[in-house]
Amino acid sequence: MPATETILSTLPAASERDRLLLVLVQHPAEGSRVELRQQSFGEGIGWFTQSTVVLEPDQVSQLRNALGMTAASRGRTPLPKEFSRVTTPAWQPRVVHADSA
């Protein structure tokens, strides 16, 4: 049975031709992992993966703990404030509608 991939999030980059994809990969025999894929857009090709970082479940937990803020640590994070603000992304998905006949 093949692996199932679920896109968890698409993170835009500074250029509209680049993005990061956060993907959950589930394989019946191998278990689950999260992949962070750096992608670029090419004319005639579409989106293609430049590189992939594989995160095992324990690494995802450690990353969440490292970046997350608990009630006790609020206001005392070592990250600069710009890491806690969401800005308008350079790339926005386009929604296409089709009218029924």
Buried (B, 14 or more C-beta within 10 A) or exposed (E): EEEEEEEEEBEBBEEEBBBBBBBBBEEEEEEBBBBBBBBBBEEEEEBEEEEEEEBEEEEBEEEEEEEEEEEEEEEEEEEEEEEEEEEEBEBEEEEEEEEEE
